[in-house]
Amino acid sequence: MKKHILKIIAPLLFSIVASPLQASGFHDGVAAYEKGDIVGTLKAWRPAAEQGNPLAQYYLGGLYAHGEGVESNAAEAVAWYRKAAAQGVPQAQEALKALSK
């Protein structure tokens, strides 16, 4: 049971203690996405994802999976989902299962 709780809490904990640059990049991307600014979203999430922010990795994978602001690319989506899943993001693990079907 403790491992299950850690899988859920770990991404949230990471986003709290992540470097300010990673955290602000991810949050800037969320704000841009909510405004419909997909270019701004990509500009914020890509660097955060490259620096290891697991939530940015997960959501960047989603953009590639659904072709939002980028050309749909399953291989790129899987690569980002794998990075996020390796850091314990359960949604990324589920996304990988869905893509493998």
N, C-alpha and C positions, 0 to 999 in steps of 0.2 A: 504494500500500500504506500509506503514512503517513497518508493521509486516512482510510482504513478504521480504522486503529488509533485515531486521534483520535476518531472517532465512537463507539467503544466506551469509550475512556478518559475522554472529556470529561464525561459525567454523573457518573462516579465522582469525578473530580477536583473537579468543581463541588461535590459534596456534602461533600468534605473542606474546601474553602476557603470554602464558603458561610457567611453570617453565623451565629453561634451560635443565634439565634432560629429561622432557617429549618431548620437542621440538627436542632435539638432538637425542633422541631415535627414534622418528618418522622419522626424516630425515636420520638417519643412516640406518633404515630399507628400505627406498626408494632407497638409494644408493645401498644397498645389492641386492634388488629386480632387479634393473636395470642391475646389473652384473650377474644376474641369480643365486645368492647365497641365496637360499630359507632358509637355516639354519640360516644364518646371519640375514635375514629378520625377521624370527620368534624370534630370540634372541633379536632383537631391538624392534619389535612391541609389543610383549607380555608384557614386563614390562611397556612400555609406556601406553598401553591399560589398564593394571591393575591400573595404577596411575591416570587414568581418561582422557587421551588424546583421544578426540573424533574421530580424524582422524585415529589414530592407532586402535581404536576399530572398526571403519568401515572397514578398510582394513584387519584387522585380521578376521573379520566376512566373508569377501570375500574369504580369504584363506580357511576357513572351508566350505563355500558354494560350492567352486569349487574343493576342495580336493587338493590344492596346498601345498605341503610340510607337509600336515597333512591328516589324513583320512577324507574324506568328512563326515560332520556331520551337518545336518540341524539345530538341536537343539542348537548346539554351535554357529553356524552362527547367528541364530535368537537372541541368548542372547547378542552377541557382537553388532549386528545391533541395538537392542533395546537400549543399553547403548549409542551408538552414536546418535541415533535418539532423545533420551531424551535430548541430549545436542544441538539439532538443526541441525544436519547434514542431509540436505535434501536427499542426495543420500542413506543414511541409511533408511530413511523413504520409499523411493521408493523400495529399496531392500526388505524390509519387506512386502510391497504390492505384489511384484513379488513372494516371497516365499509362500505367503498365497493362491496363485491361484492354 
